[in-house]
Amino acid sequence: MLRHVVLFTWSEDATEEQRATVAAKLGELPGIIPQIKSYVMGKDAGVSPGTVDFALVADFDSAEDFLTYRNHPAHQAVITEHINPILAGRSAIQYTWQG
Amino acid sequence: MLRHVVLFTWSEDATEEQRATVAAKLGELPGIIPQIKSYVMGKDAGVSPGTVDFALVADFDSAEDFLTYRNHPAHQAVITEHINPILAGRSAIQYTWQG
């Protein structure tokens, strides 16, 4: 499988409502984009210092399926309308694994 | 479960051997630290621009188990001897999920 991991740091003035809306809107995507095989996200649990704010781990059957997700209008809408307005930092990777 | 995600960017002069050694040495840890329930890592597949070099996703039953792993001498040895010498950037998070 191809695993997509993305870590987000939110701007300091991002409200709890804005942060929660990102999770809620992303959470709708597995019902819209069938190429998503697994979609696990969460906010930092506060157990270790120096961490970012929010993470998403998503699995796909292939790189092609990941790209379909990446470019999907519903995904792009979440990025444009909800993520980018509160985004302070982002780090991402895709890697293959035996899942 | 508590999921620990860490993304690494290696220095430009990091050799393939150094990068591979990090993966090999980390791969020994599940056999040494029983608190590790799942341990999936990989290097960037090159399917999308702007990504980091290497990722690790690890699952633990609790925050206490994660901290045992974080502080374990065998883990700290990999960080000191193999990761830090080629480390250019690091981003991490721990979050709870229903796994």
N, CA and C atoms of all chains as a GROMACS GRO file, in nm:
protein
  594
    1MET      N    1   0.085  -0.119   0.000
    1MET     CA    2   0.000   0.000   0.000
    1MET      C    3   0.088   0.124   0.000
    2LEU      N    4   0.028   0.235  -0.040
    2LEU     CA    5   0.099   0.362  -0.030
    2LEU      C    6   0.040   0.439   0.088
    3ARG      N    7   0.126   0.472   0.182
    3ARG     CA    8   0.082   0.548   0.300
    3ARG      C    9   0.119   0.696   0.282
    4HIS      N   10   0.023   0.780   0.307
    4HIS     CA   11   0.040   0.925   0.302
    4HIS      C   12   0.031   0.977   0.445
    5VAL      N   13   0.136   1.046   0.489
    5VAL     CA   14   0.139   1.103   0.624
    5VAL      C   15   0.158   1.252   0.612
    6VAL      N   16   0.075   1.328   0.682
    6VAL     CA   17   0.093   1.472   0.682
    6VAL      C   18   0.074   1.526   0.824
    7LEU      N   19   0.166   1.612   0.863
    7LEU     CA   20   0.164   1.674   0.997
    7LEU      C   21   0.143   1.824   0.980
    8PHE      N   22   0.053   1.879   1.063
    8PHE     CA   23   0.019   2.021   1.052
    8PHE      C   24   0.051   2.096   1.181
    9THR      N   25   0.103   2.215   1.166
    9THR     CA   26   0.109   2.310   1.277
    9THR      C   27   0.014   2.424   1.243
   10TRP      N   28  -0.073   2.454   1.339
   10TRP     CA   29  -0.171   2.562   1.316
   10TRP      C   30  -0.116   2.696   1.365
   11SER      N   31  -0.167   2.802   1.309
   11SER     CA   32  -0.128   2.935   1.354
   11SER      C   33  -0.176   2.956   1.498
   12GLU      N   34  -0.105   3.039   1.571
   12GLU     CA   35  -0.136   3.057   1.713
   12GLU      C   36  -0.277   3.111   1.735
   13ASP      N   37  -0.328   3.188   1.641
   13ASP     CA   38  -0.462   3.245   1.660
   13ASP      C   39  -0.572   3.157   1.602
   14ALA      N   40  -0.538   3.034   1.563
   14ALA     CA   41  -0.642   2.941   1.515
   14ALA      C   42  -0.734   2.904   1.632
   15THR      N   43  -0.863   2.918   1.613
   15THR     CA   44  -0.958   2.887   1.719
   15THR      C   45  -0.981   2.736   1.729
   16GLU      N   46  -1.034   2.694   1.845
   16GLU     CA   47  -1.069   2.552   1.861
   16GLU      C   48  -1.172   2.511   1.757
   17GLU      N   49  -1.263   2.603   1.724
   17GLU     CA   50  -1.366   2.572   1.624
   17GLU      C   51  -1.302   2.549   1.487
   18GLN      N   52  -1.208   2.633   1.452
   18GLN     CA   53  -1.141   2.616   1.322
   18GLN      C   54  -1.065   2.484   1.316
   19ARG      N   55  -0.996   2.450   1.426
   19ARG     CA   56  -0.919   2.324   1.429
   19ARG      C   57  -1.013   2.204   1.420
   20ALA      N   58  -1.124   2.212   1.491
   20ALA     CA   59  -1.221   2.102   1.490
   20ALA      C   60  -1.287   2.088   1.353
   21THR      N   61  -1.307   2.201   1.286
   21THR     CA   62  -1.370   2.196   1.154
   21THR      C   63  -1.280   2.125   1.053
   22VAL      N   64  -1.149   2.146   1.062
   22VAL     CA   65  -1.058   2.074   0.973
   22VAL      C   66  -1.078   1.924   0.989
   23ALA      N   67  -1.078   1.876   1.113
   23ALA     CA   68  -1.094   1.733   1.138
   23ALA      C   69  -1.230   1.684   1.087
   24ALA      N   70  -1.334   1.762   1.110
   24ALA     CA   71  -1.468   1.721   1.068
   24ALA      C   72  -1.479   1.714   0.916
   25LYS      N   73  -1.424   1.814   0.849
   25LYS     CA   74  -1.433   1.819   0.702
   25LYS      C   75  -1.346   1.710   0.638
   26LEU      N   76  -1.226   1.690   0.690
   26LEU     CA   77  -1.143   1.579   0.641
   26LEU      C   78  -1.214   1.446   0.664
   27GLY      N   79  -1.281   1.434   0.778
   27GLY     CA   80  -1.350   1.310   0.812
   27GLY      C   81  -1.462   1.274   0.716
   28GLU      N   82  -1.508   1.371   0.639
   28GLU     CA   83  -1.611   1.343   0.539
   28GLU      C   84  -1.553   1.280   0.412
   29LEU      N   85  -1.422   1.296   0.391
   29LEU     CA   86  -1.363   1.256   0.263
   29LEU      C   87  -1.368   1.106   0.234
   30PRO      N   88  -1.347   1.017   0.335
   30PRO     CA   89  -1.357   0.874   0.302
   30PRO      C   90  -1.494   0.834   0.246
   31GLY      N   91  -1.598   0.910   0.278
   31GLY     CA   92  -1.730   0.882   0.222
   31GLY      C   93  -1.750   0.938   0.083
   32ILE      N   94  -1.656   1.022   0.040
   32ILE     CA   95  -1.666   1.090  -0.089
   32ILE      C   96  -1.566   1.033  -0.189
   33ILE      N   97  -1.448   0.993  -0.139
   33ILE     CA   98  -1.338   0.950  -0.226
   33ILE      C   99  -1.309   0.803  -0.196
   34PRO      N  100  -1.360   0.710  -0.279
   34PRO     CA  101  -1.350   0.567  -0.248
   34PRO      C  102  -1.208   0.513  -0.253
   35GLN      N  103  -1.116   0.587  -0.312
   35GLN     CA  104  -0.976   0.541  -0.316
   35GLN      C  105  -0.911   0.540  -0.178
   36ILE      N  106  -0.970   0.610  -0.081
   36ILE     CA  107  -0.917   0.611   0.056
   36ILE      C  108  -0.948   0.477   0.123
   37LYS      N  109  -0.842   0.401   0.160
   37LYS     CA  110  -0.863   0.271   0.223
   37LYS      C  111  -0.859   0.280   0.375
   38SER      N  112  -0.783   0.374   0.428
   38SER     CA  113  -0.776   0.397   0.572
   38SER      C  114  -0.743   0.543   0.594
   39TYR      N  115  -0.799   0.600   0.701
   39TYR     CA  116  -0.787   0.745   0.721
   39TYR      C  117  -0.793   0.770   0.870
   40VAL      N  118  -0.676   0.790   0.931
   40VAL     CA  119  -0.668   0.803   1.077
   40VAL      C  120  -0.602   0.936   1.111
   41MET      N  121  -0.674   1.019   1.184
   41MET     CA  122  -0.618   1.150   1.219
   41MET      C  123  -0.640   1.179   1.366
   42GLY      N  124  -0.568   1.280   1.413
   42GLY     CA  125  -0.584   1.318   1.552
   42GLY      C  126  -0.501   1.438   1.588
   43LYS      N  127  -0.538   1.498   1.701
   43LYS     CA  128  -0.460   1.614   1.747
   43LYS      C  129  -0.363   1.570   1.855
   44ASP      N  130  -0.258   1.648   1.871
   44ASP     CA  131  -0.151   1.612   1.962
   44ASP      C  132  -0.204   1.585   2.103
   45ALA      N  133  -0.156   1.475   2.161
   45ALA     CA  134  -0.205   1.433   2.293
   45ALA      C  135  -0.133   1.502   2.408
   46GLY      N  136  -0.027   1.574   2.377
   46GLY     CA  137   0.042   1.648   2.483
   46GLY      C  138   0.127   1.563   2.575
   47VAL      N  139   0.177   1.450   2.525
   47VAL     CA  140   0.257   1.362   2.611
   47VAL      C  141   0.407   1.383   2.597
   48SER      N  142   0.449   1.459   2.496
   48SER     CA  143   0.593   1.481   2.474
   48SER      C  144   0.610   1.622   2.416
   49PRO      N  145   0.717   1.692   2.450
   49PRO     CA  146   0.733   1.830   2.402
   49PRO      C  147   0.776   1.837   2.256
   50GLY      N  148   0.762   1.955   2.197
   50GLY     CA  149   0.816   1.980   2.064
   50GLY      C  150   0.738   1.920   1.950
   51THR      N  151   0.611   1.894   1.974
   51THR     CA  152   0.530   1.829   1.871
   51THR      C  153   0.450   1.930   1.790
   52VAL      N  154   0.396   1.881   1.678
   52VAL     CA  155   0.306   1.961   1.596
   52VAL      C  156   0.164   1.944   1.648
   53ASP      N  157   0.064   2.001   1.576
   53ASP     CA  158  -0.072   2.009   1.630
   53ASP      C  159  -0.166   1.899   1.584
   54PHE      N  160  -0.146   1.851   1.461
   54PHE     CA  161  -0.248   1.764   1.402
   54PHE      C  162  -0.181   1.672   1.300
   55ALA      N  163  -0.229   1.548   1.294
   55ALA     CA  164  -0.170   1.449   1.202
   55ALA      C  165  -0.278   1.375   1.126
   56LEU      N  166  -0.241   1.334   1.005
   56LEU     CA  167  -0.327   1.248   0.925
   56LEU      C  168  -0.242   1.138   0.864
   57VAL      N  169  -0.287   1.012   0.880
   57VAL     CA  170  -0.223   0.897   0.817
   57VAL      C  171  -0.328   0.830   0.730
   58ALA      N  172  -0.302   0.826   0.600
   58ALA     CA  173  -0.400   0.771   0.506
   58ALA      C  174  -0.334   0.665   0.420
   59ASP      N  175  -0.408   0.556   0.392
   59ASP     CA  176  -0.354   0.448   0.310
   59ASP      C  177  -0.432   0.434   0.180
   60PHE      N  178  -0.357   0.403   0.075
   60PHE     CA  179  -0.413   0.386  -0.059
   60PHE      C  180  -0.354   0.260  -0.122
   61ASP      N  181  -0.428   0.203  -0.219
   61ASP     CA  182  -0.378   0.083  -0.285
   61ASP      C  183  -0.260   0.113  -0.377
   62SER      N  184  -0.251   0.236  -0.425
   62SER     CA  185  -0.148   0.268  -0.524
   62SER      C  186  -0.119   0.417  -0.523
   63ALA      N  187  -0.008   0.454  -0.587
   63ALA     CA  188   0.025   0.596  -0.603
   63ALA      C  189  -0.083   0.666  -0.685
   64GLU      N  190  -0.137   0.596  -0.784
   64GLU     CA  191  -0.244   0.654  -0.866
   64GLU      C  192  -0.365   0.690  -0.781
   65ASP      N  193  -0.402   0.600  -0.689
   65ASP     CA  194  -0.516   0.628  -0.602
   65ASP      C  195  -0.487   0.746  -0.509
   66PHE      N  196  -0.363   0.754  -0.460
   66PHE     CA  197  -0.327   0.869  -0.378
   66PHE      C  198  -0.342   0.999  -0.456
   67LEU      N  199  -0.295   0.998  -0.580
   67LEU     CA  200  -0.302   1.121  -0.660
   67LEU      C  201  -0.447   1.159  -0.690
   68THR      N  202  -0.532   1.059  -0.707
   68THR     CA  203  -0.675   1.087  -0.726
   68THR      C  204  -0.729   1.160  -0.603
   69TYR      N  205  -0.692   1.111  -0.485
   69TYR     CA  206  -0.731   1.177  -0.360
   69TYR      C  207  -0.671   1.317  -0.351
   70ARG      N  208  -0.540   1.327  -0.376
   70ARG     CA  209  -0.471   1.456  -0.362
   70ARG      C  210  -0.538   1.563  -0.446
   71ASN      N  211  -0.578   1.524  -0.568
   71ASN     CA  212  -0.630   1.623  -0.662
   71ASN      C  213  -0.782   1.634  -0.660
   72HIS      N  214  -0.848   1.555  -0.577
   72HIS     CA  215  -0.995   1.553  -0.577
   72HIS      C  216  -1.050   1.689  -0.532
   73PRO      N  217  -1.151   1.740  -0.602
   73PRO     CA  218  -1.207   1.872  -0.568
   73PRO      C  219  -1.254   1.881  -0.422
   74ALA      N  220  -1.309   1.774  -0.368
   74ALA     CA  221  -1.357   1.778  -0.230
   74ALA      C  222  -1.241   1.793  -0.132
   75HIS      N  223  -1.129   1.729  -0.163
   75HIS     CA  224  -1.009   1.742  -0.081
   75HIS      C  225  -0.949   1.882  -0.095
   76GLN      N  226  -0.940   1.926  -0.219
   76GLN     CA  227  -0.885   2.059  -0.243
   76GLN      C  228  -0.969   2.167  -0.175
   77ALA      N  229  -1.099   2.146  -0.169
   77ALA     CA  230  -1.187   2.245  -0.104
   77ALA      C  231  -1.157   2.253   0.045
   78VAL      N  232  -1.132   2.139   0.110
   78VAL     CA  233  -1.098   2.140   0.253
   78VAL      C  234  -0.967   2.215   0.275
   79ILE      N  235  -0.870   2.191   0.187
   79ILE     CA  236  -0.740   2.260   0.198
   79ILE      C  237  -0.759   2.410   0.185
   80THR      N  238  -0.830   2.451   0.082
   80THR     CA  239  -0.844   2.593   0.053
   80THR      C  240  -0.930   2.666   0.157
   81GLU      N  241  -1.040   2.602   0.196
   81GLU     CA  242  -1.137   2.672   0.282
   81GLU      C  243  -1.108   2.659   0.431
   82HIS      N  244  -1.045   2.548   0.472
   82HIS     CA  245  -1.033   2.522   0.616
   82HIS      C  246  -0.889   2.505   0.666
   83ILE      N  247  -0.803   2.444   0.585
   83ILE     CA  248  -0.665   2.422   0.630
   83ILE      C  249  -0.579   2.546   0.608
   84ASN      N  250  -0.573   2.594   0.485
   84ASN     CA  251  -0.483   2.706   0.455
   84ASN      C  252  -0.504   2.829   0.544
   85PRO      N  253  -0.629   2.864   0.580
   85PRO     CA  254  -0.649   2.985   0.663
   85PRO      C  255  -0.584   2.977   0.801
   86ILE      N  256  -0.555   2.856   0.850
   86ILE     CA  257  -0.495   2.846   0.984
   86ILE      C  258  -0.359   2.775   0.981
   87LEU      N  259  -0.305   2.756   0.860
   87LEU     CA  260  -0.183   2.677   0.846
   87LEU      C  261  -0.058   2.760   0.877
   88ALA      N  262   0.023   2.708   0.970
   88ALA     CA  263   0.152   2.769   1.001
   88ALA      C  264   0.268   2.683   0.954
   89GLY      N  265   0.246   2.552   0.943
   89GLY     CA  266   0.352   2.462   0.897
   89GLY      C  267   0.295   2.328   0.855
   90ARG      N  268   0.362   2.264   0.760
   90ARG     CA  269   0.314   2.136   0.707
   90ARG      C  270   0.434   2.051   0.669
   91SER      N  271   0.426   1.922   0.697
   91SER     CA  272   0.532   1.829   0.661
   91SER      C  273   0.463   1.701   0.615
   92ALA      N  274   0.506   1.647   0.501
   92ALA     CA  275   0.435   1.531   0.445
   92ALA      C  276   0.531   1.434   0.379
   93ILE      N  277   0.482   1.311   0.360
   93ILE     CA  278   0.558   1.205   0.294
   93ILE      C  279   0.460   1.100   0.243
   94GLN      N  280   0.502   1.028   0.140
   94GLN     CA  281   0.430   0.908   0.097
   94GLN      C  282   0.532   0.795   0.090
   95TYR      N  283   0.494   0.679   0.146
   95TYR     CA  284   0.588   0.566   0.139
   95TYR      C  285   0.511   0.436   0.127
   96THR      N  286   0.578   0.339   0.064
   96THR     CA  287   0.513   0.209   0.046
   96THR      C  288   0.538   0.121   0.169
   97TRP      N  289   0.438   0.039   0.201
   97TRP     CA  290   0.453  -0.056   0.311
   97TRP      C  291   0.362  -0.175   0.286
   98GLN      N  292   0.388  -0.282   0.356
   98GLN     CA  293   0.309  -0.404   0.341
   98GLN      C  294   0.191  -0.399   0.437
   99GLY      N  295   0.082  -0.339   0.396
   99GLY     CA  296  -0.033  -0.323   0.487
   99GLY      C  297  -0.150  -0.406   0.442
  100MET      N  298  -0.544   0.346   2.134
  100MET     CA  299  -0.399   0.338   2.126
  100MET      C  300  -0.340   0.476   2.112
  101LEU      N  301  -0.213   0.488   2.145
  101LEU     CA  302  -0.142   0.613   2.121
  101LEU      C  303  -0.051   0.591   2.000
  102ARG      N  304  -0.072   0.676   1.900
  102ARG     CA  305   0.010   0.669   1.779
  102ARG      C  306   0.118   0.777   1.783
  103HIS      N  307   0.238   0.736   1.754
  103HIS     CA  308   0.353   0.827   1.746
  103HIS      C  309   0.396   0.835   1.600
  104VAL      N  310   0.396   0.956   1.546
  104VAL     CA  311   0.437   0.977   1.408
  104VAL      C  312   0.554   1.073   1.407
  105VAL      N  313   0.659   1.037   1.335
  105VAL     CA  314   0.773   1.127   1.323
  105VAL      C  315   0.822   1.126   1.178
  106LEU      N  316   0.845   1.246   1.128
  106LEU     CA  317   0.894   1.264   0.990
  106LEU      C  318   1.033   1.326   0.996
  107PHE      N  319   1.123   1.272   0.914
  107PHE     CA  320   1.261   1.318   0.914
  107PHE      C  321   1.301   1.374   0.777
  108THR      N  322   1.378   1.481   0.780
  108THR     CA  323   1.450   1.526   0.662
  108THR      C  324   1.598   1.507   0.690
  109TRP      N  325   1.666   1.440   0.597
  109TRP     CA  326   1.810   1.415   0.614
  109TRP      C  327   1.891   1.526   0.552
  110SER      N  328   2.013   1.542   0.602
  110SER     CA  329   2.104   1.641   0.544
  110SER      C  330   2.139   1.600   0.401
  111GLU      N  331   2.171   1.698   0.319
  111GLU     CA  332   2.195   1.669   0.178
  111GLU      C  333   2.314   1.576   0.157
  112ASP      N  334   2.408   1.580   0.247
  112ASP     CA  335   2.526   1.494   0.230
  112ASP      C  336   2.512   1.358   0.300
  113ALA      N  337   2.394   1.326   0.348
  113ALA     CA  338   2.370   1.194   0.407
  113ALA      C  339   2.382   1.088   0.297
  114THR      N  340   2.460   0.985   0.322
  114THR     CA  341   2.479   0.881   0.221
  114THR      C  342   2.362   0.782   0.225
  115GLU      N  343   2.350   0.705   0.117
  115GLU     CA  344   2.247   0.601   0.113
  115GLU      C  345   2.269   0.501   0.225
  116GLU      N  346   2.396   0.472   0.254
  116GLU     CA  347   2.428   0.377   0.360
  116GLU      C  348   2.381   0.431   0.496
  117GLN      N  349   2.404   0.558   0.521
  117GLN     CA  350   2.361   0.617   0.649
  117GLN      C  351   2.209   0.613   0.661
  118ARG      N  352   2.140   0.646   0.553
  118ARG     CA  353   1.993   0.644   0.556
  118ARG      C  354   1.940   0.502   0.580
  119ALA      N  355   2.002   0.406   0.511
  119ALA     CA  356   1.959   0.267   0.525
  119ALA      C  357   1.989   0.214   0.665
  120THR      N  358   2.098   0.262   0.725
  120THR     CA  359   2.133   0.217   0.859
  120THR      C  360   2.031   0.265   0.962
  121VAL      N  361   1.980   0.386   0.945
  121VAL     CA  362   1.874   0.434   1.036
  121VAL      C  363   1.756   0.338   1.032
  122ALA      N  364   1.711   0.303   0.912
  122ALA     CA  365   1.595   0.212   0.900
  122ALA      C  366   1.627   0.076   0.961
  123ALA      N  367   1.747   0.025   0.936
  123ALA     CA  368   1.784  -0.107   0.988
  123ALA      C  369   1.791  -0.106   1.140
  124LYS      N  370   1.850  -0.002   1.196
  124LYS     CA  371   1.865   0.005   1.342
  124LYS      C  372   1.730   0.028   1.410
  125LEU      N  373   1.648   0.115   1.353
  125LEU     CA  374   1.513   0.132   1.409
  125LEU      C  375   1.435   0.001   1.400
  126GLY      N  376   1.455  -0.072   1.291
  126GLY     CA  377   1.383  -0.197   1.271
  126GLY      C  378   1.415  -0.303   1.374
  127GLU      N  379   1.527  -0.286   1.445
  127GLU     CA  380   1.561  -0.380   1.552
  127GLU      C  381   1.483  -0.353   1.681
  128LEU      N  382   1.429  -0.231   1.693
  128LEU     CA  383   1.370  -0.192   1.822
  128LEU      C  384   1.246  -0.270   1.863
  129PRO      N  385   1.156  -0.309   1.770
  129PRO     CA  386   1.041  -0.389   1.814
  129PRO      C  387   1.081  -0.521   1.880
  130GLY      N  388   1.197  -0.574   1.846
  130GLY     CA  389   1.244  -0.696   1.910
  130GLY      C  390   1.310  -0.672   2.045
  131ILE      N  391   1.334  -0.545   2.076
  131ILE     CA  392   1.403  -0.508   2.200
  131ILE      C  393   1.307  -0.445   2.301
  132ILE      N  394   1.209  -0.368   2.248
  132ILE     CA  395   1.118  -0.290   2.332
  132ILE      C  396   0.976  -0.344   2.315
  133PRO      N  397   0.929  -0.429   2.407
  133PRO     CA  398   0.800  -0.497   2.386
  133PRO      C  399   0.680  -0.403   2.388
  134GLN      N  400   0.698  -0.281   2.437
  134GLN     CA  401   0.586  -0.185   2.439
  134GLN      C  402   0.544  -0.142   2.298
  135ILE      N  403   0.631  -0.165   2.200
  135ILE     CA  404   0.597  -0.130   2.061
  135ILE      C  405   0.496  -0.230   2.007
  136LYS      N  406   0.375  -0.184   1.971
  136LYS     CA  407   0.272  -0.273   1.919
  136LYS      C  408   0.271  -0.278   1.768
  137SER      N  409   0.308  -0.169   1.704
  137SER     CA  410   0.317  -0.163   1.558
  137SER      C  411   0.424  -0.062   1.524
  138TYR      N  412   0.496  -0.087   1.414
  138TYR     CA  413   0.612  -0.004   1.382
  138TYR      C  414   0.629  -0.008   1.231
  139VAL      N  415   0.584   0.096   1.164
  139VAL     CA  416   0.584   0.098   1.018
  139VAL      C  417   0.663   0.220   0.970
  140MET      N  418   0.766   0.196   0.895
  140MET     CA  419   0.846   0.310   0.847
  140MET      C  420   0.875   0.295   0.699
  141GLY      N  421   0.922   0.404   0.640
  141GLY     CA  422   0.957   0.399   0.498
  141GLY      C  423   1.014   0.529   0.450
  142LYS      N  424   1.080   0.520   0.336
  142LYS     CA  425   1.135   0.642   0.276
  142LYS      C  426   1.041   0.693   0.168
  143ASP      N  427   1.054   0.821   0.141
  143ASP     CA  428   0.962   0.886   0.048
  143ASP      C  429   0.961   0.815  -0.088
  144ALA      N  430   0.839   0.794  -0.140
  144ALA     CA  431   0.822   0.719  -0.265
  144ALA      C  432   0.838   0.806  -0.389
  145GLY      N  433   0.846   0.938  -0.370
  145GLY     CA  434   0.868   1.026  -0.484
  145GLY      C  435   0.747   1.048  -0.572
  146VAL      N  436   0.628   1.036  -0.515
  146VAL     CA  437   0.506   1.050  -0.596
  146VAL      C  438   0.446   1.190  -0.590
  147SER      N  439   0.495   1.275  -0.499
  147SER     CA  440   0.438   1.410  -0.486
  147SER      C  441   0.551   1.503  -0.441
  148PRO      N  442   0.553   1.627  -0.485
  148PRO     CA  443   0.664   1.716  -0.450
  148PRO      C  444   0.654   1.768  -0.307
  149GLY      N  445   0.765   1.823  -0.258
  149GLY     CA  446   0.764   1.893  -0.129
  149GLY      C  447   0.759   1.804  -0.008
  150THR      N  448   0.804   1.680  -0.022
  150THR     CA  449   0.794   1.587   0.090
  150THR      C  450   0.926   1.578   0.167
  151VAL      N  451   0.919   1.514   0.284
  151VAL     CA  452   1.038   1.486   0.364
  151VAL      C  453   1.095   1.352   0.320
  152ASP      N  454   1.199   1.303   0.390
  152ASP     CA  455   1.273   1.187   0.342
  152ASP      C  456   1.231   1.053   0.402
  153PHE      N  457   1.186   1.055   0.528
  153PHE     CA  458   1.168   0.928   0.598
  153PHE      C  459   1.059   0.944   0.704
  154ALA      N  460   0.979   0.840   0.723
  154ALA     CA  461   0.868   0.846   0.818
  154ALA      C  462   0.864   0.722   0.905
  155LEU      N  463   0.816   0.741   1.026
  155LEU     CA  464   0.792   0.630   1.118
  155LEU      C  465   0.656   0.651   1.183
  156VAL      N  466   0.572   0.546   1.179
  156VAL     CA  467   0.443   0.546   1.248
  156VAL      C  468   0.445   0.429   1.345
  157ALA      N  469   0.434   0.458   1.474
  157ALA     CA  470   0.443   0.354   1.576
  157ALA      C  471   0.321   0.363   1.668
  158ASP      N  472   0.269   0.247   1.708
  158ASP     CA  473   0.152   0.243   1.797
  158ASP      C  474   0.187   0.180   1.931
  159PHE      N  475   0.126   0.236   2.035
  159PHE     CA  476   0.147   0.190   2.172
  159PHE      C  477   0.011   0.181   2.242
  160ASP      N  478   0.006   0.097   2.345
  160ASP     CA  479  -0.119   0.083   2.419
  160ASP      C  480  -0.152   0.205   2.503
  161SER      N  481  -0.049   0.280   2.541
  161SER     CA  482  -0.071   0.392   2.633
  161SER      C  483   0.040   0.495   2.618
  162ALA      N  484   0.017   0.613   2.675
  162ALA     CA  485   0.121   0.716   2.677
  162ALA      C  486   0.241   0.667   2.758
  163GLU      N  487   0.214   0.592   2.864
  163GLU     CA  488   0.324   0.539   2.946
  163GLU      C  489   0.414   0.447   2.863
  164ASP      N  490   0.352   0.362   2.781
  164ASP     CA  491   0.432   0.273   2.697
  164ASP      C  492   0.513   0.351   2.595
  165PHE      N  493   0.452   0.457   2.540
  165PHE     CA  494   0.528   0.540   2.445
  165PHE      C  495   0.650   0.601   2.513
  166LEU      N  496   0.631   0.652   2.635
  166LEU     CA  497   0.742   0.716   2.706
  166LEU      C  498   0.852   0.615   2.740
  167THR      N  499   0.812   0.490   2.768
  167THR     CA  500   0.912   0.385   2.790
  167THR      C  501   0.997   0.368   2.664
  168TYR      N  502   0.930   0.364   2.549
  168TYR     CA  503   1.001   0.356   2.420
  168TYR      C  504   1.088   0.478   2.397
  169ARG      N  505   1.030   0.597   2.416
  169ARG     CA  506   1.104   0.722   2.388
  169ARG      C  507   1.234   0.727   2.467
  170ASN      N  508   1.226   0.684   2.593
  170ASN     CA  509   1.341   0.697   2.682
  170ASN      C  510   1.431   0.573   2.686
  171HIS      N  511   1.394   0.468   2.615
  171HIS     CA  512   1.469   0.343   2.620
  171HIS      C  513   1.612   0.363   2.567
  172PRO      N  514   1.712   0.308   2.636
  172PRO     CA  515   1.851   0.325   2.592
  172PRO      C  516   1.877   0.279   2.449
  173ALA      N  517   1.812   0.172   2.408
  173ALA     CA  518   1.834   0.122   2.272
  173ALA      C  519   1.782   0.222   2.168
  174HIS      N  520   1.670   0.287   2.199
  174HIS     CA  521   1.614   0.389   2.111
  174HIS      C  522   1.703   0.513   2.111
  175GLN      N  523   1.741   0.554   2.229
  175GLN     CA  524   1.827   0.673   2.240
  175GLN      C  525   1.960   0.652   2.168
  176ALA      N  526   2.009   0.529   2.169
  176ALA     CA  527   2.135   0.500   2.099
  176ALA      C  528   2.120   0.517   1.948
  177VAL      N  529   2.007   0.474   1.893
  177VAL     CA  530   1.985   0.492   1.748
  177VAL      C  531   1.979   0.641   1.715
  178ILE      N  532   1.910   0.719   1.800
  178ILE     CA  533   1.900   0.863   1.777
  178ILE      C  534   2.040   0.927   1.779
  179THR      N  535   2.117   0.896   1.882
  179THR     CA  536   2.247   0.960   1.899
  179THR      C  537   2.348   0.916   1.794
  180GLU      N  538   2.350   0.784   1.766
  180GLU     CA  539   2.455   0.731   1.679
  180GLU      C  540   2.422   0.738   1.530
  181HIS      N  541   2.292   0.730   1.496
  181HIS     CA  542   2.259   0.716   1.354
  181HIS      C  543   2.166   0.825   1.300
  182ILE      N  544   2.074   0.875   1.382
  182ILE     CA  545   1.981   0.977   1.332
  182ILE      C  546   2.042   1.117   1.340
  183ASN      N  547   2.086   1.156   1.457
  183ASN     CA  548   2.135   1.293   1.474
  183ASN      C  549   2.248   1.331   1.376
  184PRO      N  550   2.340   1.240   1.344
  184PRO     CA  551   2.448   1.279   1.254
  184PRO      C  552   2.403   1.320   1.114
  185ILE      N  553   2.282   1.278   1.072
  185ILE     CA  554   2.236   1.314   0.936
  185ILE      C  555   2.105   1.392   0.939
  186LEU      N  556   2.066   1.438   1.059
  186LEU     CA  557   1.936   1.503   1.074
  186LEU      C  558   1.938   1.649   1.029
  187ALA      N  559   1.848   1.684   0.937
  187ALA     CA  560   1.832   1.824   0.896
  187ALA      C  561   1.700   1.880   0.946
  188GLY      N  562   1.600   1.795   0.968
  188GLY     CA  563   1.471   1.842   1.016
  188GLY      C  564   1.389   1.728   1.071
  189ARG      N  565   1.303   1.758   1.168
  189ARG     CA  566   1.222   1.655   1.234
  189ARG      C  567   1.088   1.716   1.273
  190SER      N  568   0.982   1.640   1.254
  190SER     CA  569   0.849   1.685   1.294
  190SER      C  570   0.778   1.564   1.353
  191ALA      N  571   0.715   1.582   1.471
  191ALA     CA  572   0.656   1.466   1.538
  191ALA      C  573   0.525   1.502   1.606
  192ILE      N  574   0.446   1.397   1.637
  192ILE     CA  575   0.319   1.413   1.709
  192ILE      C  576   0.284   1.279   1.772
  193GLN      N  577   0.207   1.286   1.880
  193GLN     CA  578   0.144   1.166   1.937
  193GLN      C  579  -0.006   1.194   1.948
  194TYR      N  580  -0.088   1.100   1.903
  194TYR     CA  581  -0.232   1.120   1.914
  194TYR      C  582  -0.303   0.988   1.941
  195THR      N  583  -0.415   0.999   2.007
  195THR     CA  584  -0.492   0.879   2.039
  195THR      C  585  -0.584   0.844   1.923
  196TRP      N  586  -0.605   0.713   1.902
  196TRP     CA  587  -0.698   0.668   1.799
  196TRP      C  588  -0.751   0.532   1.839
  197GLN      N  589  -0.858   0.493   1.773
  197GLN     CA  590  -0.922   0.364   1.801
  197GLN      C  591  -0.860   0.259   1.711
  198GLY      N  592  -0.748   0.200   1.754
  198GLY     CA  593  -0.680   0.102   1.668
  198GLY      C  594  -0.687  -0.036   1.727
   0.00000   0.00000   0.00000
